[in-house]
Structures are given as structure tokens and as C-alpha cells.
Amino acid sequence: MTPDPAPAPGPETPFPSPSAPVPKGPSLGHLLAIGAAVAGGGLVTLLVMTSRPAAREGAHIAGPAPAAAAARATAARPGAPAPAWSSKGQARWISNPRRNAAFELEANQPVAVWLKQVRPTLVVRCMDKRTDVFVYTDSAARIEEQDENHTVRVAFDGAAGTHERWPDSVEHDALFAPDGKAMAARLLAANQMRFTFSPHNAAPVTATFEVAGLGELLAPIAKRCGK
């Protein structure tokens, strides 16, 4: 059975197209006079300078989304604090916050996937007395021949880590731990988690999460998690 997918995030707002006014072109008489003076070459240069480059308008298509760009700038700033666990975005992962709960943690740094950069999010979700742990990758994972699962590497603190097979969500934008309860227990005992996966059509990437502090959030809602 495919794990409950995370609700699809809202559409991203594209970068605005350049809005600088186009310079007014010179008159035909002026161009002819210049052409007579510079013998054609200068005229071509001026015509190019007075036109608006079409490539600039579409340059944003393959670039990172505004949120990803902002995250990258924040992560690159010296002295920026590491992300912390939060429940502010739990509406993305659960439908009934009175009975269920979800906590999310952004990766320390963005990672490069196909045609963009994303900042993976680690989510621990307690729903219907079941614990789910998944990484929202915001990218499809590479298709593998063995089955519909995907090879990931999970490492805690200074350990070398292990290779595991994680299924993905219906939308193919998240990877789920096969045993959410066991994975949650590993998170509670660690300070840092390193998660390596292979995005579609891209090289493997590693997201690092500072996971300390999860226990303080899960303790009050242990019954919701089936404990």
C-alpha cells in the first residue's frame, strides 16, 4: 500500500519577467546617416542594442523557485542558525490537527536536483495512531529496476550509515521510511541525520538535518503516535 502522500504544495510564483522600459529606437534618417558613416557594422550594433532580448524573459524558467533561492541565501549567510523542528506547516501533512500532529525540519542546505535547487524537509507525522517518517524531496527519485522503491542512505551522527529501500508518495515528491515508528526512535536518539538519495536525472545528493529536540515535541502527543 502506498503511504499516505503529503498534500501537494501550492503552485510556486514564477519570477517576474524583466520590466525595464525598452529604449526608444533612433529615427530612420539617423540610422541612414550613421550607416553611411560607419559602413553597416555600426548600424547592426545599434539595432541590437535597441531591441529587447527575448532570452532574458525566459531565463527564469530553469532557475530555482523564489523560496528555494531565499533558503539558499539564508543558508549561505555566515552565522545563520540551523533550522529547528516546527509545527507551523503541519496543515500540509495532516487534515485534522486536533487528532493528528506533524512536525517538520528543513535541511541545513539546499541540494541540486534536475533543473533546480530544493531544500528537503524531514517530517514526522502522527496520524490515526500511526507514525510516519518521510523526507519531502520536492523532486521525483530516480527509477530503479528492482521494484517501485528507491535506494537511500541514512546515517546518524558520526556513523557510516546504511543503505535502505524507501517507497515514495503518490505524487513522487517524498520518500517514506518503511517503518516509521522505528525511524522515529532513531531520530529521538540522534543529533544529526544525513539522508542521501538520487533525484531523477541527477547525481545523488545528501541532505543534512539537525534532528535534536524532537523528543520534547513528541512526548505530549505520544498517544497520537500509537505509543
DONUDO-371660 format. One record per residue: residue number from 1; residue in one letter; chain; y, x, z of N, C-alpha, C in turn. Coordinates in Angstrom, 1 decimal. Layout:
// residues N
NUM;A;A;Y;X;Z;Y;X;Z;Y;X;Z .
...
This chain:
// residues 227
1;M;A;-1.2;0.9;0.0;0.0;0.0;0.0;1.2;0.9;0.0 .
2;T;A;2.2;0.5;-0.8;3.4;1.3;-0.9;4.2;1.1;0.3 .
3;P;A;4.7;2.1;1.0;5.6;1.9;2.2;6.8;1.1;1.8 .
4;D;A;7.3;0.4;2.9;8.5;-0.4;2.6;9.6;0.5;2.1 .
5;P;A;10.2;0.1;1.0;11.2;1.0;0.4;12.5;0.9;1.2 .
6;A;A;13.3;1.9;1.1;14.6;1.8;1.6;15.4;1.0;0.7 .
7;P;A;16.3;0.1;1.2;17.2;-0.6;0.3;18.0;0.3;-0.6 .
8;A;A;18.1;-0.1;-1.8;18.8;0.8;-2.8;20.2;0.9;-2.4 .
9;P;A;20.8;2.1;-2.4;22.2;2.2;-2.1;23.1;1.6;-3.2 .
10;G;A;24.3;1.2;-2.8;25.2;0.6;-3.7;25.6;1.6;-4.8 .
11;P;A;26.1;1.0;-5.9;26.5;1.9;-7.1;27.6;2.9;-6.7 .
12;E;A;27.4;4.1;-7.2;28.4;5.1;-7.0;29.7;4.9;-7.8 .
13;T;A;30.8;5.2;-7.3;32.0;5.1;-8.0;32.2;6.3;-8.9 .
14;P;A;32.3;6.1;-10.2;32.4;7.3;-11.0;33.8;8.0;-10.9 .
15;F;A;33.8;9.3;-11.3;35.1;10.0;-11.2;36.0;9.3;-12.2 .
16;P;A;37.3;9.2;-11.9;38.3;8.6;-12.9;38.5;9.6;-14.1 .
17;S;A;38.7;9.0;-15.2;39.0;9.8;-16.4;40.4;10.4;-16.2 .
18;P;A;40.6;11.6;-16.8;41.9;12.2;-16.7;43.0;11.2;-17.2 .
19;S;A;44.0;11.0;-16.4;45.1;10.1;-16.7;46.4;10.7;-17.1 .
20;A;A;46.5;12.0;-17.3;47.7;12.6;-17.6;48.2;12.1;-19.0 .
21;P;A;49.5;11.8;-19.1;50.0;11.3;-20.4;49.9;12.3;-21.5 .
22;V;A;49.6;11.8;-22.7;49.4;12.7;-23.9;50.8;13.1;-24.4 .
23;P;A;51.1;14.4;-24.6;52.4;14.8;-25.1;52.7;14.1;-26.4 .
24;K;A;54.0;13.8;-26.7;54.3;13.2;-27.9;54.3;14.2;-29.0 .
25;G;A;53.6;13.9;-30.1;53.5;14.9;-31.2;54.8;15.1;-32.0 .
26;P;A;54.9;16.3;-32.6;56.1;16.6;-33.4;56.2;15.7;-34.7 .
27;S;A;57.3;15.6;-35.2;57.5;14.8;-36.4;56.9;15.6;-37.6 .
28;L;A;56.6;14.8;-38.7;56.0;15.3;-39.9;56.9;16.4;-40.5 .
29;G;A;58.2;16.1;-40.5;59.1;17.1;-41.1;59.1;18.4;-40.3 .
30;H;A;59.1;18.3;-39.0;59.0;19.5;-38.2;57.7;20.3;-38.5 .
31;L;A;56.6;19.6;-38.6;55.3;20.2;-38.8;55.3;20.9;-40.2 .
32;L;A;55.9;20.3;-41.2;56.0;20.9;-42.5;56.8;22.2;-42.5 .
33;A;A;57.9;22.2;-41.7;58.8;23.3;-41.6;58.0;24.5;-40.9 .
34;I;A;57.3;24.1;-39.8;56.5;25.1;-39.1;55.4;25.7;-40.0 .
35;G;A;54.8;24.7;-40.8;53.7;25.2;-41.7;54.2;26.2;-42.7 .
36;A;A;55.4;25.9;-43.2;56.0;26.9;-44.2;56.3;28.2;-43.5 .
37;A;A;56.6;28.2;-42.2;57.0;29.5;-41.6;55.7;30.2;-41.1 .
38;V;A;54.7;29.6;-40.7;53.5;30.3;-40.1;52.3;30.2;-41.0 .
39;A;A;52.4;29.6;-42.2;51.3;29.6;-43.2;50.1;28.9;-42.7 .
40;G;A;50.1;27.7;-42.2;48.9;26.9;-41.9;48.3;27.2;-40.6 .
41;G;A;48.1;28.4;-40.2;47.3;28.7;-39.0;48.0;28.1;-37.7 .
42;G;A;49.4;28.3;-37.7;50.1;27.8;-36.5;50.1;26.3;-36.5 .
43;L;A;50.1;25.7;-37.6;50.1;24.2;-37.7;48.8;23.6;-37.1 .
44;V;A;47.7;24.2;-37.4;46.4;23.8;-36.8;46.4;23.9;-35.3 .
45;T;A;47.0;25.0;-34.8;47.0;25.2;-33.4;47.9;24.1;-32.7 .
46;L;A;49.0;23.8;-33.3;49.9;22.8;-32.7;49.2;21.4;-32.7 .
47;L;A;48.5;21.1;-33.8;47.8;19.8;-33.9;46.8;19.7;-32.8 .
48;V;A;46.0;20.7;-32.5;45.0;20.7;-31.5;45.7;20.6;-30.1 .
49;M;A;46.8;21.2;-29.9;47.5;21.2;-28.6;48.0;19.8;-28.4 .
50;T;A;48.4;19.0;-29.4;49.0;17.7;-29.2;48.0;16.6;-29.1 .
51;S;A;46.7;16.9;-29.3;45.6;15.9;-29.2;45.0;15.9;-27.8 .
52;R;A;44.4;14.8;-27.4;43.7;14.7;-26.0;42.3;15.0;-26.2 .
53;P;A;41.7;16.1;-25.5;40.3;16.5;-25.7;39.4;15.4;-25.2 .
54;A;A;38.5;14.8;-26.1;37.6;13.8;-25.8;36.5;14.3;-24.8 .
55;A;A;36.2;15.6;-24.9;35.1;16.1;-24.0;35.5;16.0;-22.5 .
56;R;A;36.8;16.1;-22.2;37.3;16.1;-20.9;37.0;14.7;-20.2 .
57;E;A;37.1;13.6;-21.0;36.9;12.3;-20.4;35.5;12.1;-20.0 .
58;G;A;34.5;12.7;-20.7;33.1;12.5;-20.3;32.6;13.6;-19.5 .
59;A;A;33.4;14.5;-19.0;32.9;15.7;-18.3;32.3;15.3;-16.9 .
60;H;A;32.7;14.1;-16.4;32.3;13.7;-15.1;30.9;13.2;-15.1 .
61;I;A;30.3;12.9;-16.2;29.0;12.2;-16.3;27.9;12.9;-15.6 .
62;A;A;27.9;14.2;-15.9;26.8;15.1;-15.3;27.1;15.7;-14.0 .
63;G;A;28.3;15.4;-13.5;28.7;16.0;-12.2;28.2;15.3;-11.0 .
64;P;A;28.4;15.8;-9.8;27.9;15.2;-8.6;28.8;14.0;-8.3 .
65;A;A;28.2;13.0;-7.6;28.9;11.8;-7.1;30.0;12.2;-6.1 .
66;P;A;31.1;11.4;-6.0;32.1;11.8;-5.0;31.6;12.1;-3.6 .
67;A;A;30.7;11.3;-3.1;30.1;11.5;-1.8;29.4;12.9;-1.7 .
68;A;A;28.7;13.2;-2.7;27.9;14.5;-2.7;28.9;15.6;-2.8 .
69;A;A;30.0;15.5;-3.6;30.9;16.6;-3.7;31.6;16.8;-2.4 .
70;A;A;32.0;15.7;-1.7;32.6;15.8;-0.4;31.7;16.4;0.6 .
71;A;A;30.4;16.1;0.6;29.4;16.6;1.5;29.3;18.1;1.3 .
72;R;A;29.3;18.5;0.0;29.2;20.0;-0.3;30.4;20.7;0.2 .
73;A;A;31.6;20.1;0.1;32.8;20.8;0.6;32.7;20.9;2.1 .
74;T;A;32.3;19.9;2.8;32.2;19.9;4.2;31.2;21.0;4.7 .
75;A;A;30.0;21.0;4.0;29.0;21.9;4.4;29.4;23.4;4.2 .
76;A;A;30.3;23.6;3.2;30.7;25.0;2.9;31.8;25.5;3.8 .
77;R;A;32.4;24.6;4.5;33.6;25.0;5.3;33.1;25.8;6.6 .
78;P;A;33.5;27.0;6.8;33.1;27.8;7.9;33.3;27.0;9.2 .
79;G;A;32.4;27.0;10.1;32.5;26.4;11.4;32.3;24.9;11.5 .
80;A;A;31.9;24.3;10.3;31.6;22.9;10.3;30.4;22.6;11.2 .
81;P;A;30.5;21.6;12.0;29.3;21.3;12.9;28.1;20.7;12.0 .
82;A;A;26.9;20.9;12.5;25.7;20.4;11.8;25.7;18.9;12.0 .
83;P;A;25.2;18.2;11.0;25.1;16.7;11.1;24.2;16.3;12.3 .
84;A;A;24.5;15.2;12.9;23.8;14.7;14.0;23.1;13.3;13.7 .
85;W;A;22.1;12.9;14.5;21.5;11.6;14.3;22.5;10.5;14.5 .
86;S;A;22.3;9.5;13.7;23.3;8.3;13.7;22.5;7.0;13.4 .
87;S;A;23.0;5.9;13.9;22.5;4.6;13.5;23.5;3.8;12.7 .
88;K;A;24.6;4.5;12.3;25.7;3.7;11.6;25.2;3.2;10.3 .
89;G;A;24.3;3.9;9.6;23.9;3.4;8.3;22.6;2.6;8.3 .
90;Q;A;22.2;2.1;9.5;20.8;1.5;9.6;20.7;0.2;8.7 .
91;A;A;21.8;-0.4;8.4;21.7;-1.5;7.5;21.1;-1.2;6.2 .
92;R;A;21.1;0.0;5.8;20.4;0.4;4.5;18.9;0.4;4.6 .
93;W;A;18.4;0.6;5.9;17.0;0.8;6.0;16.2;-0.3;6.7 .
94;I;A;16.9;-1.2;7.4;16.3;-2.4;8.1;17.1;-3.6;7.8 .
95;S;A;16.5;-4.8;8.0;17.1;-6.1;7.8;17.5;-6.8;9.1 .
96;N;A;16.9;-6.5;10.2;17.1;-7.2;11.4;17.3;-6.2;12.6 .
97;P;A;18.6;-5.8;12.8;18.8;-4.8;13.8;18.5;-5.2;15.3 .
98;R;A;18.4;-6.5;15.5;18.0;-7.0;16.8;16.6;-6.7;17.2 .
99;R;A;15.7;-6.7;16.2;14.3;-6.4;16.5;13.9;-5.1;16.0 .
100;N;A;14.6;-4.5;15.1;14.2;-3.2;14.5;15.3;-2.2;14.7 .
101;A;A;15.1;-0.9;14.4;16.1;0.1;14.5;15.8;1.2;13.5 .
102;A;A;16.8;1.9;13.2;16.7;3.1;12.3;17.7;4.1;12.6 .
103;F;A;17.3;5.4;12.5;18.2;6.5;12.8;18.1;7.5;11.6 .
104;E;A;19.3;8.0;11.2;19.3;8.8;10.0;20.0;10.2;10.4 .
105;L;A;19.6;11.2;9.6;20.1;12.5;9.8;20.3;13.2;8.5 .
106;E;A;21.5;13.6;8.2;21.7;14.3;6.9;21.3;15.7;7.0 .
107;A;A;20.9;16.3;5.8;20.6;17.7;5.7;21.8;18.6;6.0 .
108;N;A;21.6;19.8;6.4;22.7;20.7;6.6;23.5;21.0;5.4 .
109;Q;A;22.8;21.1;4.2;23.4;21.4;3.0;22.9;20.5;1.8 .
110;P;A;23.7;20.3;0.8;23.2;19.6;-0.4;22.2;20.5;-1.1 .
111;V;A;21.4;19.8;-1.9;20.4;20.6;-2.8;20.6;20.1;-4.2 .
112;A;A;20.2;20.9;-5.1;20.3;20.7;-6.6;19.1;19.9;-7.1 .
113;V;A;19.3;18.8;-7.7;18.3;18.0;-8.4;18.7;17.9;-9.8 .
114;W;A;18.0;17.1;-10.6;18.3;17.1;-12.0;19.7;16.5;-12.3 .
115;L;A;20.6;17.3;-12.9;21.9;16.9;-13.3;22.9;16.6;-12.2 .
116;K;A;22.5;16.8;-10.9;23.5;16.5;-9.9;23.1;17.3;-8.6 .
117;Q;A;23.9;17.2;-7.6;23.6;17.6;-6.2;23.5;16.4;-5.3 .
118;V;A;22.5;16.4;-4.4;22.4;15.4;-3.4;22.3;16.0;-2.0 .
119;R;A;22.5;15.1;-1.0;22.3;15.6;0.4;21.2;14.7;1.0 .
120;P;A;19.9;15.2;1.0;18.8;14.4;1.5;19.1;13.9;2.9 .
121;T;A;18.5;12.7;3.3;18.7;12.1;4.6;17.3;11.9;5.2 .
122;L;A;17.1;12.4;6.4;15.9;12.1;7.2;16.0;10.8;8.0 .
123;V;A;15.1;9.9;7.8;15.2;8.6;8.5;14.0;8.4;9.4 .
124;V;A;14.2;7.9;10.6;13.1;7.4;11.5;13.4;6.0;11.7 .
125;R;A;12.4;5.1;11.3;12.6;3.7;11.3;11.5;3.0;12.2 .
126;C;A;11.9;2.2;13.1;11.0;1.4;13.9;11.2;-0.1;13.5 .
127;M;A;10.1;-0.6;12.9;10.2;-1.9;12.3;8.8;-2.6;12.5 .
128;D;A;8.9;-3.8;13.1;7.6;-4.6;13.4;6.6;-3.8;14.1 .
129;K;A;7.1;-3.0;15.1;6.3;-2.2;16.0;5.5;-1.1;15.2 .
130;R;A;6.1;-0.7;14.1;5.5;0.4;13.3;6.6;1.5;13.1 .
131;T;A;6.2;2.7;13.1;7.2;3.8;13.0;7.0;4.4;11.6 .
132;D;A;8.1;4.4;10.8;8.2;5.1;9.5;9.1;6.3;9.6 .
133;V;A;8.7;7.4;9.0;9.5;8.6;8.9;9.5;8.9;7.4 .
134;F;A;10.7;9.0;6.8;10.8;9.4;5.4;12.1;10.2;5.1 .
135;V;A;12.1;10.8;4.0;13.2;11.6;3.6;13.8;10.9;2.3 .
136;Y;A;15.0;10.4;2.4;15.7;9.8;1.3;16.2;10.9;0.4 .
137;T;A;15.6;11.1;-0.7;15.9;12.3;-1.6;17.0;11.9;-2.6 .
138;D;A;17.2;10.7;-2.8;18.2;10.2;-3.9;17.8;10.8;-5.2 .
139;S;A;16.5;11.1;-5.4;16.0;11.6;-6.7;14.5;11.4;-6.8 .
140;A;A;14.0;11.1;-8.0;12.6;11.0;-8.2;11.9;12.3;-8.0 .
141;A;A;10.7;12.3;-7.5;10.0;13.6;-7.3;9.1;13.8;-8.6 .
142;R;A;8.8;15.1;-8.7;8.0;15.5;-9.9;6.7;14.8;-9.9 .
143;I;A;6.3;14.3;-11.1;5.0;13.6;-11.2;3.9;14.6;-11.2 .
144;E;A;2.8;14.3;-10.4;1.7;15.2;-10.3;0.4;14.5;-10.8 .
145;E;A;-0.6;15.3;-11.2;-1.8;14.8;-11.8;-2.8;14.2;-10.8 .
146;Q;A;-2.8;14.7;-9.6;-3.8;14.3;-8.7;-3.8;12.8;-8.4 .
147;D;A;-2.7;12.2;-8.0;-2.5;10.8;-7.7;-1.0;10.5;-7.7 .
148;E;A;-0.7;9.4;-7.1;0.7;9.0;-7.1;1.5;9.6;-6.0 .
149;N;A;0.9;10.4;-5.1;1.6;11.1;-4.0;2.2;12.4;-4.5 .
150;H;A;3.0;13.0;-3.7;3.8;14.2;-4.1;3.6;15.3;-3.0 .
151;T;A;3.5;16.6;-3.5;3.3;17.7;-2.6;4.6;18.1;-2.0 .
152;V;A;4.7;18.2;-0.7;5.8;18.6;0.1;5.4;19.7;1.0 .
153;R;A;6.3;20.5;1.5;6.1;21.5;2.6;7.0;21.1;3.8 .
154;V;A;6.3;21.0;4.9;7.1;20.7;6.1;6.9;21.8;7.1 .
155;A;A;8.0;22.3;7.7;8.0;23.4;8.6;8.9;23.1;9.8 .
156;F;A;8.5;23.4;11.0;9.3;23.2;12.2;9.7;24.5;12.8 .
157;D;A;10.9;24.6;13.2;11.5;25.8;13.9;11.0;27.1;13.2 .
158;G;A;10.4;28.0;13.8;10.0;29.2;13.2;8.7;29.3;12.5 .
159;A;A;7.9;28.1;12.5;6.6;28.1;11.9;6.6;28.2;10.4 .
160;A;A;5.5;28.7;9.8;5.5;28.8;8.4;5.4;27.5;7.6 .
161;G;A;4.9;26.5;8.2;4.9;25.2;7.6;3.5;24.9;6.9 .
162;T;A;3.3;23.6;6.5;2.1;23.2;5.9;2.4;22.3;4.7 .
163;H;A;1.5;22.4;3.7;1.7;21.5;2.5;1.0;20.2;2.8 .
164;E;A;1.7;19.1;2.5;1.2;17.7;2.7;1.4;16.9;1.4 .
165;R;A;0.8;15.8;1.4;0.9;14.8;0.3;1.6;13.6;0.8 .
166;W;A;2.8;13.3;0.3;3.6;12.2;0.8;3.8;11.2;-0.4 .
167;P;A;3.6;9.9;-0.1;3.8;8.9;-1.1;5.3;8.6;-1.2 .
168;D;A;5.8;8.0;-2.3;7.2;7.7;-2.5;7.5;6.3;-2.4 .
169;S;A;8.7;5.9;-2.4;9.1;4.5;-2.3;9.0;3.8;-3.6 .
170;V;A;9.1;2.5;-3.6;9.1;1.7;-4.9;10.1;2.2;-5.9 .
171;E;A;11.3;2.5;-5.3;12.4;3.0;-6.2;12.3;4.4;-6.5 .
172;H;A;11.3;5.1;-6.0;11.1;6.6;-6.3;12.3;7.4;-5.9 .
173;D;A;12.9;7.0;-4.8;14.0;7.8;-4.3;13.9;8.3;-2.8 .
174;A;A;12.7;8.1;-2.3;12.4;8.5;-1.0;10.9;8.9;-0.9 .
175;L;A;10.6;9.9;0.1;9.2;10.3;0.3;8.8;10.0;1.7 .
176;F;A;7.7;9.4;2.0;7.3;8.9;3.3;6.2;9.8;3.9 .
177;A;A;6.3;10.1;5.2;5.2;10.7;5.9;4.0;9.8;5.9 .
178;P;A;2.8;10.3;5.6;1.6;9.4;5.7;1.4;8.8;7.0 .
179;D;A;1.7;9.5;8.1;1.5;9.0;9.5;2.9;9.1;10.1 .
180;G;A;3.6;8.0;10.1;5.0;8.0;10.7;5.0;8.3;12.2 .
181;K;A;4.1;7.7;12.9;4.1;7.9;14.4;3.8;9.4;14.7 .
182;A;A;2.9;10.0;14.0;2.6;11.4;14.3;3.8;12.3;13.9 .
183;M;A;4.4;12.0;12.7;5.6;12.8;12.3;6.7;12.6;13.3 .
184;A;A;6.9;11.4;13.8;8.0;11.2;14.8;7.7;12.1;16.0 .
185;A;A;6.5;12.2;16.5;6.1;13.0;17.6;6.4;14.5;17.3 .
186;R;A;6.2;14.9;16.1;6.5;16.3;15.8;8.0;16.6;15.8 .
187;L;A;8.8;15.6;15.3;10.2;15.7;15.4;10.8;15.8;16.8 .
188;L;A;10.2;15.0;17.7;10.6;15.0;19.1;10.4;16.3;19.8 .
189;A;A;9.4;17.1;19.3;9.1;18.4;19.9;9.8;19.6;19.2 .
190;A;A;10.7;19.3;18.2;11.3;20.4;17.5;12.8;20.4;17.5 .
191;N;A;13.4;21.5;17.1;14.8;21.6;17.0;15.3;21.5;15.5 .
192;Q;A;14.4;22.0;14.6;14.8;22.1;13.2;13.6;21.8;12.4 .
193;M;A;13.8;21.1;11.3;12.8;20.8;10.3;13.2;21.3;8.9 .
194;R;A;12.4;21.9;8.2;12.6;22.3;6.8;11.7;21.6;5.9 .
195;F;A;12.3;20.9;4.9;11.5;20.0;4.0;11.7;20.4;2.6 .
196;T;A;10.6;20.8;2.0;10.6;21.3;0.6;9.9;20.3;-0.3 .
197;F;A;10.6;19.9;-1.4;10.0;19.0;-2.4;10.4;19.4;-3.8 .
198;S;A;9.7;18.9;-4.8;10.1;19.2;-6.2;10.7;18.0;-6.9 .
199;P;A;12.0;18.0;-7.1;12.6;16.9;-7.9;12.1;16.8;-9.3 .
200;H;A;12.2;15.7;-9.9;11.8;15.5;-11.3;12.7;16.5;-12.2 .
201;N;A;12.0;17.2;-13.0;12.6;18.1;-14.0;13.5;19.1;-13.4 .
202;A;A;13.2;19.6;-12.2;14.0;20.6;-11.5;13.1;21.5;-10.6 .
203;A;A;13.6;22.6;-10.2;12.9;23.5;-9.4;12.8;23.0;-7.9 .
204;P;A;11.8;23.4;-7.2;11.6;23.0;-5.8;12.9;23.3;-5.0 .
205;V;A;13.2;22.5;-4.0;14.4;22.7;-3.2;14.0;22.5;-1.7 .
206;T;A;14.7;23.1;-0.8;14.4;22.9;0.6;15.7;22.3;1.3 .
207;A;A;15.4;21.2;2.0;16.5;20.6;2.9;16.2;21.0;4.3 .
208;T;A;17.2;21.4;5.1;17.1;21.8;6.5;17.8;20.7;7.3 .
209;F;A;17.1;20.2;8.4;17.6;19.2;9.3;17.6;19.7;10.7 .
210;E;A;18.6;19.6;11.4;18.7;19.9;12.9;18.3;18.6;13.6 .
211;V;A;17.0;18.6;14.0;16.4;17.3;14.5;16.5;17.1;16.0 .
212;A;A;17.1;18.1;16.7;17.1;17.9;18.2;18.0;16.7;18.5 .
213;G;A;17.6;16.0;19.6;18.4;14.9;20.1;17.8;13.5;19.7 .
214;L;A;16.7;13.5;19.0;16.1;12.2;18.6;15.5;11.5;19.7 .
215;G;A;14.9;12.2;20.7;14.3;11.6;21.9;15.2;10.7;22.6 .
216;E;A;16.5;11.1;22.8;17.4;10.3;23.5;17.7;8.9;22.8 .
217;L;A;17.5;8.9;21.5;17.8;7.6;20.8;16.5;6.7;20.8 .
218;L;A;15.3;7.3;20.7;14.1;6.6;20.6;13.6;6.0;22.0 .
219;A;A;14.0;6.7;23.0;13.5;6.3;24.4;13.8;4.8;24.7 .
220;P;A;15.0;4.4;24.5;15.4;3.0;24.9;14.7;1.9;24.0 .
221;I;A;14.2;2.3;22.8;13.6;1.3;21.9;12.2;1.6;21.7 .
222;A;A;11.5;2.2;22.6;10.1;2.6;22.4;9.2;1.4;22.0 .
223;K;A;9.5;0.3;22.6;8.6;-0.9;22.3;8.7;-1.3;20.8 .
224;R;A;9.9;-1.1;20.3;10.1;-1.5;18.9;9.3;-0.6;17.9 .
225;C;A;9.0;0.6;18.4;8.3;1.6;17.6;6.8;1.5;17.9 .
226;G;A;6.3;0.6;18.7;4.9;0.4;19.0;4.4;1.3;20.0 .
227;K;A;5.2;1.9;20.9;4.8;2.8;21.9;4.5;2.1;23.2 .
